Amino acid sequence: MSAIVWTAVGSLAAWVWLLLGQGFFWRTDLRLPPRREQDTWPSVCVVVPARDEAAVLPHSLPSLLAQDYPGQAEVFLVDDGSSDGTGQLALDLARRHGGLPLTVDSPGEPPAGWTGKLWAVRHGIALARTREPEFLLLTDADIAHAPDSLRELVAAARTGGFDLVSQMARLRVESVWERLVVPAFVYFFAQLYPFRWIAVRGGRTAAAAGGCVLLRTEAAERARIPDAIRHAVIDDVALARAVKGTGGHIWLGLAERVDSVRPYPRLHDLWRMVSRSAYAQLRHSPLLLAGTVLGLALVYLVPPVTLVVGLAAGSGAAAVAGGLAWLVMTATYLPMLRYYRLPLWLAPLLPATAFLYLLMTVDSAVQHYRGHGAAWKGRTYARPDTALDER
């Protein structure tokens, strides 16, 4: 057998394993776990770190203030050094819409060793602890919640005995680039962190989605959140690992009525979102980077290439193996497209999207070694050699 045939067969074998042996990552039916109505409802404090979020707050904050929650709940928005009037806008929205009590405060610039968002979260949690809540809801400023979101999260956590319940918010898919790139982002995330494995007690897989994390206050204190992960650029995964590492029971699934309102209309916007943290995910390791590039090429690029080359060269074995691998890949992507209510003809384009992600990952490493590091909201973390906190 020629090298191209072996390569095609290797890609097909990888897809068979991914299909059956990676926690059925491609399924999108994992939503909030079973829950029952509570006799008494615990107090909850909602912590919202916000930096220059004036554009999205009118679409998200009113949904938090309007939560239909039977217990005591309060919102703490931490204005993380905004220059666009985020804090004042939040107060104006609260006066206009009413609802849950809102406190707006600012922590000042983060000290050395802290990423800005986690410093803001720390400040918000400190404010919240004065109310002695049983739960903390950590949610981003661009996340809009259905009126019963908090109620459903608390019911799920209490019914299942979870210390952390997180939902992957449904991201916006209106522009051409959002439709091409965003569903793949969630698909790749689930491939790295199969949701069904996350809920297994004692298992090694741990992850959360930072836009919507309900956290038991006792578990946060036990895991020293957020101090223990103060360096983390990928803070949601680091948080989940810290909680699970201290014996916490965690859960992550897809959301039905929790949505991100942040637009990513251009490829540049999505590129920046991915590349800012991709190399941090690889622990800033050249070896892991090389392995990732080779893995992406074998799994996503080889199938269409070997199909075309096999047909052109008259190699039926290469064409069949490559075509079957592409077919399996396409089939595993269909559920994600259905979840996002997108046309199914986008599924065969997954290799092109994967190639974009490969380039974004390489660019993330290039920016790191140029000294730019992870950058977000006007801050640059030049040498976040803190992946130790994310292991």
C-alpha positions as CSV (number, residue, x, y, z in Angstrom):
1,M,0.0,0.0,0.0
2,S,1.2,3.5,-0.9
3,A,1.9,6.2,1.7
4,I,-1.3,8.1,0.6
5,V,-3.4,5.0,1.2
6,W,-1.9,4.4,4.7
7,T,-2.5,8.1,5.5
8,A,-6.1,7.9,4.4
9,V,-6.6,4.7,6.4
10,G,-5.0,6.3,9.4
11,S,-7.4,9.2,9.2
12,L,-10.4,6.9,8.8
13,A,-9.3,4.9,11.9
14,A,-9.0,8.2,13.9
15,W,-12.6,9.1,12.9
16,V,-13.9,5.7,13.9
17,W,-12.3,6.1,17.3
18,L,-13.6,9.7,17.6
19,L,-17.1,8.6,16.7
20,L,-17.3,5.8,19.2
21,G,-14.6,6.4,21.8
22,Q,-14.5,10.1,22.7
23,G,-17.6,10.3,24.9
24,F,-20.0,10.7,22.0
25,F,-18.8,14.3,21.9
26,W,-20.7,15.0,18.7
27,R,-24.1,14.6,20.4
28,T,-26.0,17.7,21.3
29,D,-28.7,16.3,23.5
30,L,-27.0,17.0,26.9
31,R,-29.0,19.8,28.4
32,L,-29.7,20.7,32.0
33,P,-29.8,17.5,34.2
34,P,-33.0,16.3,35.8
35,R,-34.3,18.8,38.4
36,R,-37.2,19.2,40.7
37,E,-39.0,22.2,42.3
38,Q,-37.5,23.2,45.6
39,D,-39.3,23.6,48.9
40,T,-37.0,26.4,49.8
41,W,-34.8,28.4,47.5
42,P,-31.3,29.4,48.5
43,S,-29.8,32.9,48.2
44,V,-27.8,33.6,45.1
45,C,-25.4,36.4,44.2
46,V,-24.8,37.0,40.5
47,V,-21.2,38.3,39.6
48,V,-20.7,40.0,36.3
49,P,-17.2,41.1,35.3
50,A,-17.5,43.9,32.7
51,R,-14.9,45.8,30.8
52,D,-16.0,48.1,28.0
53,E,-19.3,46.4,27.5
54,A,-21.6,49.3,26.8
55,A,-22.5,47.9,23.4
56,V,-23.9,44.6,24.7
57,L,-25.2,45.5,28.2
58,P,-28.6,46.8,27.0
59,H,-29.2,43.4,25.4
60,S,-28.0,41.3,28.4
61,L,-28.2,43.0,31.8
62,P,-32.0,43.5,31.7
63,S,-32.4,39.8,31.4
64,L,-30.5,39.2,34.6
65,L,-32.4,41.9,36.5
66,A,-35.7,40.3,35.3
67,Q,-34.9,36.8,36.7
68,D,-38.0,35.1,38.1
69,Y,-36.3,33.6,41.1
70,P,-38.3,32.6,44.2
71,G,-35.4,33.1,46.6
72,Q,-33.2,36.0,47.5
73,A,-31.0,37.1,44.6
74,E,-28.7,40.1,43.9
75,V,-26.5,41.2,41.0
76,F,-23.0,42.6,41.4
77,L,-21.5,44.1,38.3
78,V,-17.8,44.8,38.5
79,D,-16.7,47.6,36.2
80,D,-13.2,46.5,35.3
81,G,-11.6,49.8,34.3
82,S,-14.0,50.5,31.5
83,S,-13.6,53.6,29.3
84,D,-17.0,53.6,27.7
85,G,-19.3,54.3,30.6
86,T,-20.1,50.6,31.3
87,G,-20.7,51.2,35.0
88,Q,-23.0,54.2,34.6
89,L,-24.9,52.5,31.8
90,A,-25.6,49.5,34.1
91,L,-27.0,51.8,36.8
92,D,-29.2,53.5,34.2
93,L,-30.5,50.2,33.0
94,A,-31.3,49.1,36.5
95,R,-33.3,52.3,37.1
96,R,-35.1,51.9,33.9
97,H,-35.9,48.2,34.1
98,G,-36.1,47.5,37.8
99,G,-35.9,43.9,39.0
100,L,-33.2,42.4,41.1
101,P,-31.0,44.7,43.2
102,L,-27.9,45.8,41.4
103,T,-24.6,46.9,42.9
104,V,-21.9,48.4,40.6
105,D,-18.3,48.7,41.9
106,S,-14.8,48.8,40.5
107,P,-11.7,46.9,41.8
108,G,-9.0,49.1,40.3
109,E,-6.2,47.8,38.1
110,P,-5.2,44.2,38.8
111,P,-1.9,43.6,40.7
112,A,0.9,41.6,39.2
113,G,0.1,37.9,38.8
114,W,-3.6,38.4,38.1
115,T,-5.5,38.4,34.8
116,G,-7.9,41.3,34.7
117,K,-11.2,39.3,34.5
118,L,-10.3,37.1,37.5
119,W,-9.3,40.2,39.5
120,A,-12.8,41.6,38.8
121,V,-14.4,38.2,39.7
122,R,-12.5,38.2,42.9
123,H,-13.8,41.6,43.8
124,G,-17.3,40.6,42.9
125,I,-17.1,37.4,45.0
126,A,-15.8,39.4,47.9
127,L,-18.8,41.8,47.7
128,A,-21.2,38.8,47.3
129,R,-19.9,37.0,50.4
130,T,-21.1,39.8,52.6
131,R,-24.6,38.4,51.8
132,E,-23.6,34.8,52.6
133,P,-25.2,33.3,49.5
134,E,-25.4,29.5,49.0
135,F,-24.6,29.9,45.3
136,L,-22.7,32.3,43.0
137,L,-23.7,32.7,39.4
138,L,-20.7,33.8,37.4
139,T,-21.8,35.2,34.1
140,D,-20.3,37.3,31.4
141,A,-21.6,40.8,30.4
142,D,-22.6,39.6,26.9
143,I,-24.8,36.7,28.1
144,A,-28.6,37.1,28.0
145,H,-30.6,34.7,30.3
146,A,-34.2,33.5,29.9
147,P,-36.4,34.6,32.9
148,D,-36.2,31.2,34.5
149,S,-32.5,30.6,33.9
150,L,-31.4,31.1,37.5
151,R,-34.3,29.1,38.8
152,E,-33.5,26.2,36.5
153,L,-29.7,26.3,37.3
154,V,-30.3,26.2,41.1
155,A,-32.8,23.4,40.8
156,A,-30.4,21.3,38.7
157,A,-27.5,21.9,41.1
158,R,-29.6,21.0,44.2
159,T,-31.4,18.0,42.7
160,G,-28.2,16.5,41.3
161,G,-25.9,17.5,44.2
162,F,-23.6,19.4,41.9
163,D,-21.1,22.0,43.1
164,L,-20.8,23.5,39.7
165,V,-23.4,23.6,36.9
166,S,-22.4,25.4,33.7
167,Q,-24.1,25.9,30.4
168,M,-22.4,26.6,27.1
169,A,-24.3,29.7,25.9
170,R,-25.6,29.6,22.4
171,L,-23.3,32.0,20.4
172,R,-24.5,34.3,17.7
173,V,-24.5,32.9,14.2
174,E,-25.8,35.8,12.0
175,S,-22.8,36.8,9.8
176,V,-21.3,34.5,7.2
177,W,-18.1,34.1,9.2
178,E,-20.1,33.4,12.4
179,R,-22.0,30.6,10.6
180,L,-18.8,29.1,9.3
181,V,-16.6,29.4,12.5
182,V,-18.8,29.5,15.6
183,P,-20.5,26.1,15.6
184,A,-17.1,24.5,15.0
185,F,-15.8,26.3,18.0
186,V,-18.3,24.5,20.2
187,Y,-17.8,21.3,18.3
188,F,-14.0,21.3,18.9
189,F,-14.5,22.3,22.5
190,A,-16.8,19.3,23.1
191,Q,-14.2,17.1,21.3
192,L,-11.5,18.2,23.7
193,Y,-13.8,18.0,26.8
194,P,-16.6,15.5,26.2
195,F,-19.5,16.8,28.2
196,R,-20.5,13.3,29.4
197,W,-17.1,12.7,30.9
198,I,-17.1,16.0,32.8
199,A,-20.0,14.9,35.1
200,V,-18.2,11.6,36.0
201,R,-17.1,11.7,39.7
202,G,-13.4,11.1,40.0
203,G,-12.8,11.5,36.2
204,R,-10.0,13.5,34.9
205,T,-12.1,15.6,32.4
206,A,-13.1,19.0,33.7
207,A,-14.4,22.1,31.9
208,A,-16.9,24.8,32.2
209,A,-18.2,27.6,30.0
210,G,-17.4,30.9,31.5
211,G,-20.5,32.7,30.3
212,C,-22.7,30.8,32.7
213,V,-21.3,29.1,35.8
214,L,-23.4,28.4,38.9
215,L,-21.0,27.7,41.7
216,R,-21.7,26.5,45.2
217,T,-20.0,29.1,47.5
218,E,-18.7,26.3,49.8
219,A,-17.0,24.7,46.8
220,A,-15.5,28.0,45.7
221,E,-14.0,28.5,49.1
222,R,-12.7,24.9,49.2
223,A,-11.0,25.3,45.8
224,R,-9.8,28.8,46.6
225,I,-11.6,30.4,43.7
226,P,-10.5,32.6,42.1
227,D,-7.1,33.0,43.9
228,A,-6.0,29.5,42.9
229,I,-6.4,30.3,39.2
230,R,-5.5,34.0,39.3
231,H,-3.0,33.6,36.4
232,A,-5.4,31.6,34.1
233,V,-6.1,33.0,30.7
234,I,-8.6,30.1,30.0
235,D,-10.3,30.8,33.3
236,D,-13.4,28.7,32.9
237,V,-11.5,25.4,32.3
238,A,-9.1,26.3,35.1
239,L,-12.1,27.0,37.5
240,A,-13.7,23.6,36.7
241,R,-10.4,21.8,37.2
242,A,-9.9,23.5,40.6
243,V,-13.4,22.6,41.8
244,K,-13.2,19.0,40.5
245,G,-9.7,18.6,41.9
246,T,-11.0,19.4,45.4
247,G,-13.7,16.7,45.2
248,G,-16.4,18.8,43.6
249,H,-19.1,17.3,41.4
250,I,-19.5,19.4,38.2
251,W,-21.7,19.4,35.1
252,L,-21.5,21.1,31.7
253,G,-24.0,21.0,28.8
254,L,-25.4,23.0,26.0
255,A,-27.9,25.8,26.8
256,E,-31.3,26.2,25.3
257,R,-32.2,29.7,26.6
258,V,-28.9,31.3,27.5
259,D,-27.5,33.2,24.6
260,S,-24.4,35.3,23.8
261,V,-25.3,38.6,22.3
262,R,-21.7,39.6,21.3
263,P,-21.3,39.9,17.6
264,Y,-18.3,38.6,15.6
265,P,-19.2,40.0,12.2
266,R,-15.7,39.7,10.7
267,L,-13.2,36.9,10.4
268,H,-10.7,39.2,12.2
269,D,-13.0,39.3,15.3
270,L,-13.3,35.5,15.5
271,W,-9.6,35.1,14.7
272,R,-8.7,37.3,17.7
273,M,-11.2,35.5,20.0
274,V,-9.5,32.1,19.2
275,S,-5.9,33.1,18.9
276,R,-5.8,35.0,22.1
277,S,-5.9,31.8,24.2
278,A,-5.2,28.9,21.8
279,Y,-1.5,28.6,22.7
280,A,-2.3,28.9,26.4
281,Q,-4.5,25.9,26.0
282,L,-1.4,24.1,24.7
283,R,0.5,25.2,27.9
284,H,2.8,27.2,25.6
285,S,4.5,24.0,24.6
286,P,6.1,23.8,21.1
287,L,5.8,20.0,21.3
288,L,2.1,20.2,21.9
289,L,1.7,22.8,19.2
290,A,3.4,20.5,16.7
291,G,1.3,17.6,17.8
292,T,-1.9,19.7,17.4
293,V,-1.0,20.8,13.9
294,L,-0.2,17.3,12.8
295,G,-3.4,16.0,14.5
296,L,-5.6,18.6,12.9
297,A,-4.0,17.9,9.5
298,L,-4.5,14.1,9.9
299,V,-8.1,14.2,11.2
300,Y,-9.5,17.1,9.2
301,L,-7.4,17.9,6.2
302,V,-6.3,14.4,5.1
303,P,-9.8,13.1,4.2
304,P,-10.7,15.5,1.4
305,V,-7.1,15.7,0.2
306,T,-6.8,11.9,-0.1
307,L,-10.2,11.6,-1.7
308,V,-9.2,14.1,-4.5
309,V,-5.7,12.8,-4.9
310,G,-6.9,9.2,-4.9
311,L,-9.4,9.9,-7.6
312,A,-6.8,11.8,-9.6
313,A,-4.2,9.1,-9.3
314,G,-6.5,6.2,-9.8
315,S,-6.0,4.9,-6.3
316,G,-9.4,3.5,-5.3
317,A,-8.3,2.5,-1.8
318,A,-7.1,6.1,-1.0
319,A,-10.3,7.6,-2.4
320,V,-12.6,5.2,-0.5
321,A,-10.8,5.6,2.8
322,G,-10.6,9.4,2.4
323,G,-14.2,9.6,1.4
324,L,-15.4,7.5,4.3
325,A,-13.4,9.6,6.7
326,W,-14.9,12.8,5.3
327,L,-18.4,11.2,5.5
328,V,-18.0,10.3,9.2
329,M,-16.6,13.7,9.9
330,T,-19.6,15.4,8.2
331,A,-22.1,13.1,10.0
332,T,-20.6,14.0,13.4
333,Y,-21.0,17.8,12.6
334,L,-24.6,17.6,11.6
335,P,-26.0,17.6,15.2
336,M,-24.2,20.9,16.0
337,L,-25.5,22.6,12.9
338,R,-29.0,21.5,13.8
339,Y,-28.5,22.9,17.3
340,Y,-27.6,26.2,15.8
341,R,-30.4,26.0,13.3
342,L,-28.0,26.3,10.3
343,P,-28.2,24.7,6.9
344,L,-26.8,21.2,6.9
345,W,-24.8,21.8,3.7
346,L,-22.2,23.6,5.8
347,A,-21.2,20.2,7.3
348,P,-18.8,19.2,4.4
349,L,-17.0,22.5,4.8
350,L,-15.7,21.5,8.2
351,P,-12.2,20.7,6.8
352,A,-11.9,24.4,5.6
353,T,-13.0,25.6,9.0
354,A,-10.5,23.3,10.7
355,F,-7.7,24.7,8.6
356,L,-8.7,28.2,9.8
357,Y,-8.4,27.0,13.4
358,L,-5.0,25.5,12.6
359,L,-3.8,28.9,11.3
360,M,-5.3,30.6,14.4
361,T,-3.5,28.3,16.7
362,V,-0.1,28.8,14.9
363,D,-0.7,32.6,15.0
364,S,-1.4,32.4,18.7
365,A,2.0,30.8,19.2
366,V,3.7,33.4,17.0
367,Q,2.1,36.2,19.0
368,H,3.3,34.6,22.2
369,Y,7.0,34.4,21.1
370,R,6.8,37.9,19.7
371,G,6.1,39.0,23.3
372,H,2.5,39.9,22.6
373,G,1.0,37.1,24.6
374,A,-2.7,36.8,25.3
375,A,-4.5,40.0,24.7
376,W,-8.0,41.0,25.5
377,K,-9.9,44.2,26.2
378,G,-6.8,46.3,25.9
379,R,-4.7,44.2,28.2
380,T,-1.8,42.0,27.2
381,Y,-0.5,39.1,29.3
382,A,2.9,38.8,27.8
383,R,4.2,35.8,29.5
384,P,1.4,33.9,31.2
385,D,3.6,31.0,32.1
386,T,0.8,30.0,34.4
387,A,-0.5,27.0,32.6
388,L,0.5,25.1,35.7
389,D,-2.7,26.6,37.2
390,E,-4.7,25.2,34.4
391,R,-3.6,21.6,34.6
